[in-house]
């Protein structure tokens, strides 16, 4: 190998003769990706390797958009849907049709850790998967509750709204999985039966957000136009469930100066967890200690019938006061 490259060997899929391995060539391993934190491309690869089971589970068979930084965070950001050229033949894809462009694009579809590390070799920092999977791309199996703080909203209020969302899910008999966004917000993911299209999942998410705002009117909003929102509230962004809208996966690194990570949390950690504490440098030890907190998410898939009934009620009610 040349002095400016290293090889990473990781487990591959089981083969007829036993377990296999993948070898990924990482060029320019010393290139600095996070100048403020002093983290390199090699550091990024080591991070994703350390949380391998978690990031693979989060991306498993989902069309995934890549946020690439070929020159590190100091350079331009590339939002890439189409799989970058030069992928090994074992890196899998899924074809996504985009009506606006009248074309099908092959997006990365992660099925093993090697594909994640190959994407890092291609300068990927963030992984943003769809909430549906290959084989049923038009039918989401994940409902995402995005608690997005407006500019004057503090973390205490985001926590308050998250706790209220958790209580509402409990009343519905639904288990939600909590994580930091890697920024100022919080996310809650729910596994659902893949029986509804994006429009209905979005309607259900909106109905949940409306009910949440009724319970916490001083803290939460579903007002659509940003200019009309109270800047001190949490926006329950139901539109993240629309087709081709993606969010950073659990364990995805975020392009922040300190290299924060979208970190799964237990509900008991909600009150005290500080999002900036979860970084490329701290998450490997946490993952080794607590494992993948999202591991049980596939155990039970929930239905949206009640939420869609709420949606019908709200849509028929002229007094509903949101955009």
C-alpha positions in Angstrom: 0.0 0.0 0.0 1.1 3.6 -0.6 2.0 5.7 2.4 -1.2 7.8 1.9 -3.6 4.9 2.2 -4.6 2.2 4.7 -6.6 -1.0 4.4 -9.6 -1.7 6.7 -10.7 -5.3 7.1 -14.2 -5.8 8.4 -16.7 -8.8 8.6 -18.7 -9.5 5.5 -21.8 -11.6 5.0 -21.7 -15.3 5.8 -20.6 -17.4 2.9 -20.8 -21.1 2.0 -17.4 -21.7 3.5 -18.0 -19.6 6.7 -17.7 -16.0 7.5 -16.3 -13.6 4.9 -14.4 -10.3 5.1 -14.3 -7.1 3.2 -11.2 -5.0 2.6 -11.7 -1.3 2.1 -8.9 0.9 0.9 -9.0 4.2 2.7 -7.1 6.9 0.8 -5.8 10.1 2.4 -6.5 8.8 6.0 -4.8 11.8 7.6 -6.9 14.4 5.8 -8.5 16.5 8.4 -12.3 16.4 8.2 -13.2 18.3 11.4 -10.6 21.1 11.8 -11.9 22.3 15.2 -11.8 18.8 16.7 -8.7 17.7 14.8 -10.4 14.6 13.5 -9.3 12.9 10.3 -10.9 10.7 7.7 -9.3 7.7 9.5 -10.9 8.8 12.8 -14.3 8.9 11.0 -13.8 5.4 9.7 -12.7 4.1 13.1 -15.8 5.7 14.6 -18.2 4.0 12.2 -16.4 0.7 12.7 -16.8 1.0 16.5 -20.6 1.4 16.2 -20.9 -1.0 13.3 -24.0 -3.0 14.4 -25.9 0.1 15.3 -25.2 2.1 12.0 -25.9 -1.0 9.9 -29.2 -1.6 11.7 -30.2 2.0 11.3 -29.5 1.9 7.5 -30.5 -1.7 6.8 -31.9 -2.0 3.3 -33.0 1.7 3.2 -32.3 4.0 0.3 -29.7 6.4 1.7 -28.6 9.9 0.7 -25.0 10.7 1.5 -23.7 14.0 2.8 -20.2 14.1 1.5 -17.3 16.5 2.2 -14.5 15.7 -0.2 -12.3 18.4 1.4 -13.6 18.0 4.9 -15.9 20.4 6.7 -13.8 23.3 5.5 -14.8 22.5 1.9 -18.1 22.2 0.0 -20.9 19.8 1.0 -22.3 17.4 -1.5 -25.9 16.0 -1.1 -25.6 12.8 -3.1 -28.5 10.5 -3.9 -26.9 8.6 -6.7 -24.3 6.0 -5.7 -20.8 7.5 -6.3 -18.9 5.9 -9.1 -16.4 3.2 -8.5 -18.3 1.1 -6.0 -17.2 -2.5 -5.5 -19.7 -5.0 -7.0 -20.8 -6.1 -3.5 -22.1 -2.7 -2.5 -25.8 -2.9 -3.0 -28.2 -0.3 -4.3 -32.0 0.3 -4.7 -33.5 2.1 -7.6 -35.7 5.2 -6.7 -37.9 6.8 -9.2 -38.1 10.6 -9.0 -41.3 11.8 -10.9 -40.0 15.4 -11.0 -37.0 14.4 -13.0 -38.6 11.4 -14.8 -35.7 9.2 -14.0 -34.6 6.4 -11.7 -31.5 6.8 -9.5 -29.6 4.0 -7.8 -29.1 5.0 -4.2 -26.8 3.2 -1.7 -28.6 0.4 0.2 -26.5 -0.7 3.1 -26.6 -4.4 4.0 -23.2 -4.7 5.7 -20.6 -2.6 7.5 -18.2 -2.7 4.5 -20.7 -0.5 2.5 -20.6 2.1 5.3 -16.9 2.3 5.3 -16.7 2.4 1.5 -19.0 5.4 1.7 -16.6 7.0 4.2 -13.8 6.4 1.7 -16.0 8.4 -0.7 -15.9 11.3 1.8 -19.3 10.6 3.4 -19.8 12.1 6.9 -23.6 11.9 7.3 -26.0 9.1 6.4 -29.6 10.1 5.7 -31.8 7.0 5.1 -35.4 6.9 3.9 -38.1 5.6 6.3 -38.9 2.7 4.0 -36.9 -0.3 2.8 -36.0 -1.9 -0.4 -38.8 -4.2 -1.6 -41.5 -1.8 -0.4 -40.0 1.6 -1.0 -43.4 3.3 -1.3 -44.6 2.0 2.0 -42.7 3.4 5.1 -42.0 1.1 8.0 -40.8 3.9 10.2 -42.7 6.9 11.6 -40.4 9.7 12.6 -41.2 12.4 15.1 -38.8 15.3 14.6 -38.8 17.8 17.4 -37.2 20.8 15.8 -36.5 23.8 18.1 -37.1 27.3 16.7 -34.3 29.8 17.2 -35.3 31.1 20.7 -36.3 27.6 22.0 -34.0 26.2 24.7 -33.2 22.5 25.4 -35.4 22.4 28.4 -38.4 23.1 26.3 -37.4 20.4 23.7 -37.1 17.9 26.6 -40.6 18.9 27.8 -42.1 18.3 24.4 -40.3 15.0 24.1 -41.6 13.9 27.4 -45.1 14.8 26.4 -44.7 12.9 23.2 -43.5 9.9 25.1 -46.6 10.1 27.3 -48.9 10.3 24.3 -47.2 7.3 22.7 -47.7 5.4 25.9 -51.4 6.2 25.8 -51.5 4.8 22.3 -49.7 1.6 23.4 -46.8 2.5 21.2 -43.1 2.2 22.0 -41.0 5.1 20.6 -37.2 5.1 20.4 -35.5 8.4 21.4 -32.3 9.9 20.0 -30.5 13.2 19.7 -30.5 14.8 16.3 -26.9 15.6 16.6 -27.9 19.3 16.7 -30.4 21.1 18.9 -33.4 18.8 18.4 -34.6 15.4 19.4 -36.0 12.5 17.3 -38.4 9.7 18.2 -38.7 6.7 15.9 -41.5 4.2 15.8 -41.6 1.0 13.8 -44.9 0.7 11.9 -46.6 -1.9 9.7 -45.7 -1.0 6.1 -49.3 -0.8 5.0 -49.7 2.9 4.3 -48.1 5.2 1.7 -46.1 8.3 2.5 -49.2 10.6 2.3 -51.0 8.7 5.0 -48.0 8.3 7.3 -47.5 12.1 7.0 -51.2 12.6 7.9 -50.8 10.4 10.9 -47.7 12.3 12.0 -49.5 15.6 11.6 -52.4 14.4 13.7 -50.0 13.3 16.4 -48.3 16.7 16.3 -51.7 18.5 16.5 -52.6 16.5 19.6 -49.3 17.2 21.1 -49.8 21.0 20.6 -53.2 20.8 22.2 -51.6 19.3 25.3 -48.5 21.6 25.3 -49.8 24.8 23.6 -47.1 27.0 25.1 -44.3 24.7 24.0 -45.1 23.0 20.7 -46.4 24.0 17.2 -47.3 22.4 13.9 -47.7 25.7 12.1 -46.4 25.1 8.6 -44.9 28.4 7.5 -41.8 29.2 9.4 -42.5 33.0 9.4 -45.7 32.3 11.3 -44.2 30.1 14.0 -43.5 31.3 17.5 -39.7 31.4 17.6 -39.7 30.1 21.2 -41.5 26.8 20.5 -40.7 23.4 19.3 -41.9 22.6 15.7 -43.2 19.1 15.5 -42.0 18.5 11.9 -44.5 16.0 10.5 -43.3 16.7 7.0 -40.2 14.6 7.7 -42.5 11.6 6.8 -43.1 12.8 3.3 -41.6 10.9 0.4 -37.8 11.5 -0.2 -37.5 13.4 3.1 -34.7 12.0 5.1 -33.1 12.5 8.6 -29.7 11.6 10.0 -29.7 8.0 11.0 -29.1 6.8 14.5 -25.3 6.8 15.0 -24.7 9.1 12.0 -22.0 11.7 12.5 -23.2 15.3 12.0 -21.2 18.0 10.2 -20.8 20.1 13.4 -17.4 21.5 14.6 -17.2 19.0 17.5 -18.4 16.0 15.3 -21.6 15.3 17.2 -23.5 12.1 16.6 -27.2 11.4 16.4 -27.2 9.3 19.6 -29.9 6.9 20.8 -31.0 7.5 24.4 -33.0 5.7 27.0 -36.1 7.6 28.1 -34.6 7.9 31.6 -31.7 9.9 30.1 -34.0 12.5 28.6 -33.9 14.9 31.5 -30.1 15.1 31.8 -28.6 14.2 28.4 -26.6 16.9 26.8 -26.5 16.5 23.0 -23.0 17.9 22.6 -21.7 15.1 24.9 -22.3 12.5 22.1 -19.4 12.8 19.6 -17.1 10.8 17.4 -14.7 10.7 20.4 -17.2 9.7 23.1 -19.6 7.4 21.4 -17.4 4.4 20.9 -17.0 3.9 24.7 -20.7 4.5 25.2 -21.6 1.9 22.5 -19.2 -0.6 24.0 -20.9 0.0 27.4 -24.6 0.2 26.6 -24.8 -1.5 23.1 -27.3 -0.5 20.5 -30.3 1.0 22.3 -32.3 0.8 19.0 -31.7 -2.9 18.7 -35.3 -3.9 19.8 -37.0 -1.5 17.4 -37.9 -4.3 14.9 -39.4 -6.5 17.6 -42.9 -4.9 17.3 -44.5 -3.0 14.4 -47.4 -0.7 15.3 -50.5 0.4 13.4 -51.6 4.0 12.5 -55.4 3.4 12.6 -56.0 5.6 15.6 -53.9 8.4 14.3 -55.6 8.3 10.9 -58.9 8.5 12.7 -57.6 11.6 14.5 -56.5 13.0 11.1 -60.0 12.5 9.6 -61.5 14.3 12.7 -59.1 17.2 12.4 -59.5 17.6 8.6 -63.2 17.7 9.1 -63.0 20.3 11.8 -62.9 23.9 10.5 -61.7 25.1 13.9 -58.4 23.4 13.7 -56.0 26.3 13.9 -52.8 25.3 12.1 -51.6 25.9 8.5 
